Amino acid sequence: MPQLNPSPWFIILVFSWMVFLIVAPTKVMGHKFNNEPTTQATQTTTTNPWNWPWH
């Protein structure tokens, strides 16, 4: 049964994991995002209370 011979399949497994662990992350991390996140202002706005006549 040739499928039990690990000689040709082990090198295919090693090369495929090398692609997944070395080549693919560098290509994915090389992408640039168009909309970079920006920090918002830390100042809080003051609100005026409403003086409603409740009578």
mmCIF file as Biopython writes it, N, C-alpha, C and O atoms, coordinates in Angstrom:
data_model
#
loop_
_atom_site.group_PDB
_atom_site.id
_atom_site.type_symbol
_atom_site.label_atom_id
_atom_site.label_alt_id
_atom_site.label_comp_id
_atom_site.label_asym_id
_atom_site.label_entity_id
_atom_site.label_seq_id
_atom_site.pdbx_PDB_ins_code
_atom_site.Cartn_x
_atom_site.Cartn_y
_atom_site.Cartn_z
_atom_site.occupancy
_atom_site.B_iso_or_equiv
_atom_site.auth_seq_id
_atom_site.auth_asym_id
_atom_site.pdbx_PDB_model_num
ATOM 1   N N  . MET A ? 1  ? 0.846   -1.181 0.000  1.0 0.0 1  A 1 
ATOM 2   C CA . MET A ? 1  ? 0.000   0.000  0.000  1.0 0.0 1  A 1 
ATOM 3   C C  . MET A ? 1  ? 0.894   1.247  0.000  1.0 0.0 1  A 1 
ATOM 4   O O  . MET A ? 1  ? 1.569   1.503  0.997  1.0 0.0 1  A 1 
ATOM 5   N N  . PRO A ? 2  ? 0.919   2.015  -1.069 1.0 0.0 2  A 1 
ATOM 6   C CA . PRO A ? 2  ? 1.842   3.148  -1.174 1.0 0.0 2  A 1 
ATOM 7   C C  . PRO A ? 2  ? 1.461   4.335  -0.289 1.0 0.0 2  A 1 
ATOM 8   O O  . PRO A ? 2  ? 2.318   5.163  0.019  1.0 0.0 2  A 1 
ATOM 9   N N  . GLN A ? 3  ? 0.202   4.437  0.126  1.0 0.0 3  A 1 
ATOM 10  C CA . GLN A ? 3  ? -0.175  5.573  0.942  1.0 0.0 3  A 1 
ATOM 11  C C  . GLN A ? 3  ? 0.398   5.490  2.357  1.0 0.0 3  A 1 
ATOM 12  O O  . GLN A ? 3  ? 0.370   6.486  3.080  1.0 0.0 3  A 1 
ATOM 13  N N  . LEU A ? 4  ? 0.906   4.358  2.763  1.0 0.0 4  A 1 
ATOM 14  C CA . LEU A ? 4  ? 1.504   4.234  4.082  1.0 0.0 4  A 1 
ATOM 15  C C  . LEU A ? 4  ? 2.986   4.577  4.072  1.0 0.0 4  A 1 
ATOM 16  O O  . LEU A ? 4  ? 3.606   4.640  5.133  1.0 0.0 4  A 1 
ATOM 17  N N  . ASN A ? 5  ? 3.556   4.796  2.926  1.0 0.0 5  A 1 
ATOM 18  C CA . ASN A ? 5  ? 4.951   5.179  2.822  1.0 0.0 5  A 1 
ATOM 19  C C  . ASN A ? 5  ? 5.066   6.679  3.116  1.0 0.0 5  A 1 
ATOM 20  O O  . ASN A ? 5  ? 4.598   7.486  2.311  1.0 0.0 5  A 1 
ATOM 21  N N  . PRO A ? 6  ? 5.673   7.081  4.244  1.0 0.0 6  A 1 
ATOM 22  C CA . PRO A ? 6  ? 5.682   8.501  4.603  1.0 0.0 6  A 1 
ATOM 23  C C  . PRO A ? 6  ? 6.735   9.321  3.876  1.0 0.0 6  A 1 
ATOM 24  O O  . PRO A ? 6  ? 6.783   10.539 4.046  1.0 0.0 6  A 1 
ATOM 25  N N  . SER A ? 7  ? 7.570   8.695  3.080  1.0 0.0 7  A 1 
ATOM 26  C CA . SER A ? 7  ? 8.676   9.415  2.463  1.0 0.0 7  A 1 
ATOM 27  C C  . SER A ? 7  ? 8.231   10.579 1.570  1.0 0.0 7  A 1 
ATOM 28  O O  . SER A ? 7  ? 8.712   11.692 1.787  1.0 0.0 7  A 1 
ATOM 29  N N  . PRO A ? 8  ? 7.350   10.400 0.585  1.0 0.0 8  A 1 
ATOM 30  C CA . PRO A ? 8  ? 6.990   11.567 -0.233 1.0 0.0 8  A 1 
ATOM 31  C C  . PRO A ? 8  ? 6.036   12.524 0.469  1.0 0.0 8  A 1 
ATOM 32  O O  . PRO A ? 8  ? 6.031   13.714 0.155  1.0 0.0 8  A 1 
ATOM 33  N N  . TRP A ? 9  ? 5.236   12.044 1.403  1.0 0.0 9  A 1 
ATOM 34  C CA . TRP A ? 9  ? 4.206   12.882 2.012  1.0 0.0 9  A 1 
ATOM 35  C C  . TRP A ? 9  ? 4.763   13.742 3.131  1.0 0.0 9  A 1 
ATOM 36  O O  . TRP A ? 9  ? 4.221   14.809 3.417  1.0 0.0 9  A 1 
ATOM 37  N N  . PHE A ? 10 ? 5.819   13.301 3.759  1.0 0.0 10 A 1 
ATOM 38  C CA . PHE A ? 10 ? 6.380   14.100 4.845  1.0 0.0 10 A 1 
ATOM 39  C C  . PHE A ? 10 ? 6.996   15.393 4.320  1.0 0.0 10 A 1 
ATOM 40  O O  . PHE A ? 10 ? 6.853   16.446 4.941  1.0 0.0 10 A 1 
ATOM 41  N N  . ILE A ? 11 ? 7.681   15.317 3.177  1.0 0.0 11 A 1 
ATOM 42  C CA . ILE A ? 11 ? 8.289   16.531 2.621  1.0 0.0 11 A 1 
ATOM 43  C C  . ILE A ? 11 ? 7.211   17.485 2.111  1.0 0.0 11 A 1 
ATOM 44  O O  . ILE A ? 11 ? 7.396   18.701 2.168  1.0 0.0 11 A 1 
ATOM 45  N N  . ILE A ? 12 ? 6.099   16.965 1.617  1.0 0.0 12 A 1 
ATOM 46  C CA . ILE A ? 12 ? 4.976   17.815 1.213  1.0 0.0 12 A 1 
ATOM 47  C C  . ILE A ? 12 ? 4.381   18.503 2.435  1.0 0.0 12 A 1 
ATOM 48  O O  . ILE A ? 12 ? 4.037   19.683 2.373  1.0 0.0 12 A 1 
ATOM 49  N N  . LEU A ? 13 ? 4.256   17.782 3.541  1.0 0.0 13 A 1 
ATOM 50  C CA . LEU A ? 13 ? 3.755   18.367 4.777  1.0 0.0 13 A 1 
ATOM 51  C C  . LEU A ? 13 ? 4.683   19.470 5.280  1.0 0.0 13 A 1 
ATOM 52  O O  . LEU A ? 13 ? 4.214   20.526 5.703  1.0 0.0 13 A 1 
ATOM 53  N N  . VAL A ? 14 ? 5.972   19.239 5.238  1.0 0.0 14 A 1 
ATOM 54  C CA . VAL A ? 14 ? 6.941   20.230 5.713  1.0 0.0 14 A 1 
ATOM 55  C C  . VAL A ? 14 ? 6.895   21.480 4.852  1.0 0.0 14 A 1 
ATOM 56  O O  . VAL A ? 14 ? 6.884   22.589 5.386  1.0 0.0 14 A 1 
ATOM 57  N N  . PHE A ? 15 ? 6.869   21.333 3.541  1.0 0.0 15 A 1 
ATOM 58  C CA . PHE A ? 15 ? 6.845   22.501 2.661  1.0 0.0 15 A 1 
ATOM 59  C C  . PHE A ? 15 ? 5.529   23.267 2.760  1.0 0.0 15 A 1 
ATOM 60  O O  . PHE A ? 15 ? 5.519   24.495 2.670  1.0 0.0 15 A 1 
ATOM 61  N N  . SER A ? 16 ? 4.427   22.560 2.944  1.0 0.0 16 A 1 
ATOM 62  C CA . SER A ? 16 ? 3.160   23.278 3.077  1.0 0.0 16 A 1 
ATOM 63  C C  . SER A ? 16 ? 3.118   24.066 4.386  1.0 0.0 16 A 1 
ATOM 64  O O  . SER A ? 16 ? 2.590   25.178 4.414  1.0 0.0 16 A 1 
ATOM 65  N N  . TRP A ? 17 ? 3.664   23.509 5.469  1.0 0.0 17 A 1 
ATOM 66  C CA . TRP A ? 17 ? 3.720   24.270 6.719  1.0 0.0 17 A 1 
ATOM 67  C C  . TRP A ? 17 ? 4.695   25.430 6.626  1.0 0.0 17 A 1 
ATOM 68  O O  . TRP A ? 17 ? 4.481   26.461 7.263  1.0 0.0 17 A 1 
ATOM 69  N N  . MET A ? 18 ? 5.750   25.289 5.854  1.0 0.0 18 A 1 
ATOM 70  C CA . MET A ? 18 ? 6.660   26.425 5.651  1.0 0.0 18 A 1 
ATOM 71  C C  . MET A ? 18 ? 5.946   27.551 4.922  1.0 0.0 18 A 1 
ATOM 72  O O  . MET A ? 18 ? 6.167   28.722 5.230  1.0 0.0 18 A 1 
ATOM 73  N N  . VAL A ? 19 ? 5.101   27.218 3.969  1.0 0.0 19 A 1 
ATOM 74  C CA . VAL A ? 19 ? 4.332   28.252 3.272  1.0 0.0 19 A 1 
ATOM 75  C C  . VAL A ? 19 ? 3.376   28.929 4.239  1.0 0.0 19 A 1 
ATOM 76  O O  . VAL A ? 19 ? 3.268   30.156 4.250  1.0 0.0 19 A 1 
ATOM 77  N N  . PHE A ? 20 ? 2.683   28.141 5.048  1.0 0.0 20 A 1 
ATOM 78  C CA . PHE A ? 20 ? 1.708   28.731 5.964  1.0 0.0 20 A 1 
ATOM 79  C C  . PHE A ? 20 ? 2.365   29.552 7.062  1.0 0.0 20 A 1 
ATOM 80  O O  . PHE A ? 20 ? 1.787   30.544 7.506  1.0 0.0 20 A 1 
ATOM 81  N N  . LEU A ? 21 ? 3.544   29.174 7.508  1.0 0.0 21 A 1 
ATOM 82  C CA . LEU A ? 21 ? 4.164   29.862 8.642  1.0 0.0 21 A 1 
ATOM 83  C C  . LEU A ? 21 ? 5.130   30.968 8.244  1.0 0.0 21 A 1 
ATOM 84  O O  . LEU A ? 21 ? 5.428   31.838 9.062  1.0 0.0 21 A 1 
ATOM 85  N N  . ILE A ? 22 ? 5.624   30.959 7.016  1.0 0.0 22 A 1 
ATOM 86  C CA . ILE A ? 22 ? 6.621   31.965 6.620  1.0 0.0 22 A 1 
ATOM 87  C C  . ILE A ? 22 ? 6.082   32.891 5.541  1.0 0.0 22 A 1 
ATOM 88  O O  . ILE A ? 22 ? 6.140   34.111 5.693  1.0 0.0 22 A 1 
ATOM 89  N N  . VAL A ? 23 ? 5.569   32.345 4.474  1.0 0.0 23 A 1 
ATOM 90  C CA . VAL A ? 23 ? 5.189   33.162 3.332  1.0 0.0 23 A 1 
ATOM 91  C C  . VAL A ? 23 ? 3.848   33.847 3.547  1.0 0.0 23 A 1 
ATOM 92  O O  . VAL A ? 23 ? 3.728   35.048 3.305  1.0 0.0 23 A 1 
ATOM 93  N N  . ALA A ? 24 ? 2.844   33.113 3.993  1.0 0.0 24 A 1 
ATOM 94  C CA . ALA A ? 24 ? 1.499   33.671 4.118  1.0 0.0 24 A 1 
ATOM 95  C C  . ALA A ? 24 ? 1.415   34.819 5.129  1.0 0.0 24 A 1 
ATOM 96  O O  . ALA A ? 24 ? 0.797   35.832 4.803  1.0 0.0 24 A 1 
ATOM 97  N N  . PRO A ? 25 ? 1.997   34.730 6.338  1.0 0.0 25 A 1 
ATOM 98  C CA . PRO A ? 25 ? 1.889   35.870 7.258  1.0 0.0 25 A 1 
ATOM 99  C C  . PRO A ? 25 ? 2.570   37.134 6.750  1.0 0.0 25 A 1 
ATOM 100 O O  . PRO A ? 25 ? 2.086   38.234 7.019  1.0 0.0 25 A 1 
ATOM 101 N N  . THR A ? 26 ? 3.669   37.014 6.032  1.0 0.0 26 A 1 
ATOM 102 C CA . THR A ? 26 ? 4.322   38.216 5.516  1.0 0.0 26 A 1 
ATOM 103 C C  . THR A ? 26 ? 3.467   38.881 4.444  1.0 0.0 26 A 1 
ATOM 104 O O  . THR A ? 26 ? 3.460   40.107 4.339  1.0 0.0 26 A 1 
ATOM 105 N N  . LYS A ? 27 ? 2.757   38.105 3.659  1.0 0.0 27 A 1 
ATOM 106 C CA . LYS A ? 27 ? 1.883   38.699 2.656  1.0 0.0 27 A 1 
ATOM 107 C C  . LYS A ? 27 ? 0.651   39.326 3.304  1.0 0.0 27 A 1 
ATOM 108 O O  . LYS A ? 27 ? 0.199   40.387 2.872  1.0 0.0 27 A 1 
ATOM 109 N N  . VAL A ? 28 ? 0.113   38.694 4.315  1.0 0.0 28 A 1 
ATOM 110 C CA . VAL A ? 28 ? -1.073  39.243 4.975  1.0 0.0 28 A 1 
ATOM 111 C C  . VAL A ? 28 ? -0.721  40.501 5.754  1.0 0.0 28 A 1 
ATOM 112 O O  . VAL A ? 28 ? -1.463  41.482 5.707  1.0 0.0 28 A 1 
ATOM 113 N N  . MET A ? 29 ? 0.399   40.489 6.469  1.0 0.0 29 A 1 
ATOM 114 C CA . MET A ? 29 ? 0.773   41.658 7.264  1.0 0.0 29 A 1 
ATOM 115 C C  . MET A ? 29 ? 1.299   42.806 6.402  1.0 0.0 29 A 1 
ATOM 116 O O  . MET A ? 29 ? 1.430   43.928 6.891  1.0 0.0 29 A 1 
ATOM 117 N N  . GLY A ? 30 ? 1.600   42.546 5.145  1.0 0.0 30 A 1 
ATOM 118 C CA . GLY A ? 30 ? 2.085   43.591 4.264  1.0 0.0 30 A 1 
ATOM 119 C C  . GLY A ? 30 ? 0.998   44.489 3.716  1.0 0.0 30 A 1 
ATOM 120 O O  . GLY A ? 30 ? 1.296   45.509 3.094  1.0 0.0 30 A 1 
ATOM 121 N N  . HIS A ? 31 ? -0.272  44.128 3.937  1.0 0.0 31 A 1 
ATOM 122 C CA . HIS A ? 31 ? -1.368  44.951 3.431  1.0 0.0 31 A 1 
ATOM 123 C C  . HIS A ? 31 ? -1.486  46.227 4.239  1.0 0.0 31 A 1 
ATOM 124 O O  . HIS A ? 31 ? -1.255  46.243 5.448  1.0 0.0 31 A 1 
ATOM 125 N N  . LYS A ? 32 ? -1.847  47.285 3.556  1.0 0.0 32 A 1 
ATOM 126 C CA . LYS A ? 32 ? -2.073  48.580 4.198  1.0 0.0 32 A 1 
ATOM 127 C C  . LYS A ? 32 ? -3.573  48.814 4.294  1.0 0.0 32 A 1 
ATOM 128 O O  . LYS A ? 32 ? -4.322  48.535 3.357  1.0 0.0 32 A 1 
ATOM 129 N N  . PHE A ? 33 ? -3.996  49.327 5.433  1.0 0.0 33 A 1 
ATOM 130 C CA . PHE A ? 33 ? -5.402  49.652 5.607  1.0 0.0 33 A 1 
ATOM 131 C C  . PHE A ? 33 ? -5.637  51.089 5.170  1.0 0.0 33 A 1 
ATOM 132 O O  . PHE A ? 33 ? -4.833  51.971 5.472  1.0 0.0 33 A 1 
ATOM 133 N N  . ASN A ? 34 ? -6.718  51.328 4.472  1.0 0.0 34 A 1 
ATOM 134 C CA . ASN A ? 34 ? -7.015  52.671 3.989  1.0 0.0 34 A 1 
ATOM 135 C C  . ASN A ? 34 ? -7.436  53.598 5.125  1.0 0.0 34 A 1 
ATOM 136 O O  . ASN A ? 34 ? -7.071  54.773 5.131  1.0 0.0 34 A 1 
ATOM 137 N N  . ASN A ? 35 ? -8.175  53.097 6.056  1.0 0.0 35 A 1 
ATOM 138 C CA . ASN A ? 35 ? -8.699  53.923 7.134  1.0 0.0 35 A 1 
ATOM 139 C C  . ASN A ? 35 ? -7.969  53.578 8.421  1.0 0.0 35 A 1 
ATOM 140 O O  . ASN A ? 35 ? -8.358  52.650 9.130  1.0 0.0 35 A 1 
ATOM 141 N N  . GLU A ? 36 ? -6.928  54.313 8.721  1.0 0.0 36 A 1 
ATOM 142 C CA . GLU A ? 36 ? -6.213  54.105 9.973  1.0 0.0 36 A 1 
ATOM 143 C C  . GLU A ? 36 ? -7.033  54.680 11.117 1.0 0.0 36 A 1 
ATOM 144 O O  . GLU A ? 36 ? -7.628  55.747 10.965 1.0 0.0 36 A 1 
ATOM 145 N N  . PRO A ? 37 ? -7.078  54.013 12.241 1.0 0.0 37 A 1 
ATOM 146 C CA . PRO A ? 37 ? -7.860  54.544 13.362 1.0 0.0 37 A 1 
ATOM 147 C C  . PRO A ? 37 ? -7.199  55.797 13.933 1.0 0.0 37 A 1 
ATOM 148 O O  . PRO A ? 37 ? -5.975  55.878 14.032 1.0 0.0 37 A 1 
ATOM 149 N N  . THR A ? 38 ? -8.011  56.752 14.298 1.0 0.0 38 A 1 
ATOM 150 C CA . THR A ? 38 ? -7.508  57.986 14.882 1.0 0.0 38 A 1 
ATOM 151 C C  . THR A ? 38 ? -7.977  58.075 16.323 1.0 0.0 38 A 1 
ATOM 152 O O  . THR A ? 38 ? -9.020  57.531 16.684 1.0 0.0 38 A 1 
ATOM 153 N N  . THR A ? 39 ? -7.210  58.754 17.126 1.0 0.0 39 A 1 
ATOM 154 C CA . THR A ? 39 ? -7.599  58.937 18.524 1.0 0.0 39 A 1 
ATOM 155 C C  . THR A ? 39 ? -8.574  60.091 18.624 1.0 0.0 39 A 1 
ATOM 156 O O  . THR A ? 39 ? -8.440  61.099 17.930 1.0 0.0 39 A 1 
ATOM 157 N N  . GLN A ? 40 ? -9.549  59.932 19.489 1.0 0.0 40 A 1 
ATOM 158 C CA . GLN A ? 40 ? -10.536 60.984 19.677 1.0 0.0 40 A 1 
ATOM 159 C C  . GLN A ? 40 ? -10.068 61.923 20.773 1.0 0.0 40 A 1 
ATOM 160 O O  . GLN A ? 40 ? -9.197  61.587 21.576 1.0 0.0 40 A 1 
ATOM 161 N N  . ALA A ? 41 ? -10.659 63.092 20.789 1.0 0.0 41 A 1 
ATOM 162 C CA . ALA A ? 41 ? -10.288 64.096 21.781 1.0 0.0 41 A 1 
ATOM 163 C C  . ALA A ? 41 ? -10.692 63.624 23.173 1.0 0.0 41 A 1 
ATOM 164 O O  . ALA A ? 41 ? -11.741 63.005 23.354 1.0 0.0 41 A 1 
ATOM 165 N N  . THR A ? 42 ? -9.861  63.921 24.133 1.0 0.0 42 A 1 
ATOM 166 C CA . THR A ? 42 ? -10.145 63.504 25.506 1.0 0.0 42 A 1 
ATOM 167 C C  . THR A ? 42 ? -10.898 64.574 26.282 1.0 0.0 42 A 1 
ATOM 168 O O  . THR A ? 42 ? -11.230 64.363 27.449 1.0 0.0 42 A 1 
ATOM 169 N N  . GLN A ? 43 ? -11.176 65.728 25.659 1.0 0.0 43 A 1 
ATOM 170 C CA . GLN A ? 43 ? -11.908 66.782 26.349 1.0 0.0 43 A 1 
ATOM 171 C C  . GLN A ? 43 ? -13.386 66.418 26.414 1.0 0.0 43 A 1 
ATOM 172 O O  . GLN A ? 43 ? -13.964 65.929 25.443 1.0 0.0 43 A 1 
ATOM 173 N N  . THR A ? 44 ? -13.976 66.660 27.556 1.0 0.0 44 A 1 
ATOM 174 C CA . THR A ? 44 ? -15.400 66.396 27.711 1.0 0.0 44 A 1 
ATOM 175 C C  . THR A ? 44 ? -16.151 67.707 27.533 1.0 0.0 44 A 1 
ATOM 176 O O  . THR A ? 44 ? -15.703 68.763 27.979 1.0 0.0 44 A 1 
ATOM 177 N N  . THR A ? 45 ? -17.274 67.621 26.888 1.0 0.0 45 A 1 
ATOM 178 C CA . THR A ? 45 ? -18.080 68.817 26.694 1.0 0.0 45 A 1 
ATOM 179 C C  . THR A ? 45 ? -18.960 69.032 27.912 1.0 0.0 45 A 1 
ATOM 180 O O  . THR A ? 45 ? -19.439 68.074 28.519 1.0 0.0 45 A 1 
ATOM 181 N N  . THR A ? 46 ? -19.170 70.278 28.265 1.0 0.0 46 A 1 
ATOM 182 C CA . THR A ? 46 ? -20.023 70.580 29.417 1.0 0.0 46 A 1 
ATOM 183 C C  . THR A ? 46 ? -21.448 70.751 28.933 1.0 0.0 46 A 1 
ATOM 184 O O  . THR A ? 46 ? -21.698 71.393 27.913 1.0 0.0 46 A 1 
ATOM 185 N N  . THR A ? 47 ? -22.352 70.188 29.651 1.0 0.0 47 A 1 
ATOM 186 C CA . THR A ? 47 ? -23.762 70.293 29.309 1.0 0.0 47 A 1 
ATOM 187 C C  . THR A ? 47 ? -24.453 71.190 30.323 1.0 0.0 47 A 1 
ATOM 188 O O  . THR A ? 47 ? -24.109 71.199 31.505 1.0 0.0 47 A 1 
ATOM 189 N N  . ASN A ? 48 ? -25.413 71.930 29.851 1.0 0.0 48 A 1 
ATOM 190 C CA . ASN A ? 48 ? -26.188 72.805 30.733 1.0 0.0 48 A 1 
ATOM 191 C C  . ASN A ? 48 ? -27.473 72.088 31.130 1.0 0.0 48 A 1 
ATOM 192 O O  . ASN A ? 48 ? -28.155 71.527 30.272 1.0 0.0 48 A 1 
ATOM 193 N N  . PRO A ? 49 ? -27.814 72.098 32.415 1.0 0.0 49 A 1 
ATOM 194 C CA . PRO A ? 49 ? -29.048 71.425 32.832 1.0 0.0 49 A 1 
ATOM 195 C C  . PRO A ? 49 ? -30.266 72.236 32.384 1.0 0.0 49 A 1 
ATOM 196 O O  . PRO A ? 49 ? -30.216 73.461 32.275 1.0 0.0 49 A 1 
ATOM 197 N N  . TRP A ? 50 ? -31.347 71.523 32.131 1.0 0.0 50 A 1 
ATOM 198 C CA . TRP A ? 50 ? -32.574 72.188 31.747 1.0 0.0 50 A 1 
ATOM 199 C C  . TRP A ? 50 ? -33.332 72.587 32.999 1.0 0.0 50 A 1 
ATOM 200 O O  . TRP A ? 50 ? -33.504 71.789 33.920 1.0 0.0 50 A 1 
ATOM 201 N N  . ASN A ? 51 ? -33.771 73.799 33.018 1.0 0.0 51 A 1 
ATOM 202 C CA . ASN A ? 51 ? -34.572 74.289 34.150 1.0 0.0 51 A 1 
ATOM 203 C C  . ASN A ? 51 ? -36.030 74.275 33.740 1.0 0.0 51 A 1 
ATOM 204 O O  . ASN A ? 51 ? -36.569 75.282 33.280 1.0 0.0 51 A 1 
ATOM 205 N N  . TRP A ? 52 ? -36.664 73.124 33.911 1.0 0.0 52 A 1 
ATOM 206 C CA . TRP A ? 52 ? -38.055 72.977 33.535 1.0 0.0 52 A 1 
ATOM 207 C C  . TRP A ? 52 ? -38.943 73.325 34.716 1.0 0.0 52 A 1 
ATOM 208 O O  . TRP A ? 52 ? -38.679 72.884 35.834 1.0 0.0 52 A 1 
ATOM 209 N N  . PRO A ? 53 ? -39.965 74.088 34.496 1.0 0.0 53 A 1 
ATOM 210 C CA . PRO A ? 53 ? -40.931 74.333 35.578 1.0 0.0 53 A 1 
ATOM 211 C C  . PRO A ? 53 ? -41.861 73.128 35.720 1.0 0.0 53 A 1 
ATOM 212 O O  . PRO A ? 53 ? -42.649 72.830 34.823 1.0 0.0 53 A 1 
ATOM 213 N N  . TRP A ? 54 ? -41.759 72.448 36.843 1.0 0.0 54 A 1 
ATOM 214 C CA . TRP A ? 54 ? -42.541 71.221 37.065 1.0 0.0 54 A 1 
ATOM 215 C C  . TRP A ? 54 ? -43.778 71.471 37.915 1.0 0.0 54 A 1 
ATOM 216 O O  . TRP A ? 54 ? -44.251 70.541 38.568 1.0 0.0 54 A 1 
ATOM 217 N N  . HIS A ? 55 ? -44.307 72.647 37.938 1.0 0.0 55 A 1 
ATOM 218 C CA . HIS A ? 55 ? -45.492 72.888 38.780 1.0 0.0 55 A 1 
ATOM 219 C C  . HIS A ? 55 ? -46.699 73.175 37.950 1.0 0.0 55 A 1 
ATOM 220 O O  . HIS A ? 55 ? -47.781 73.400 38.491 1.0 0.0 55 A 1 
#
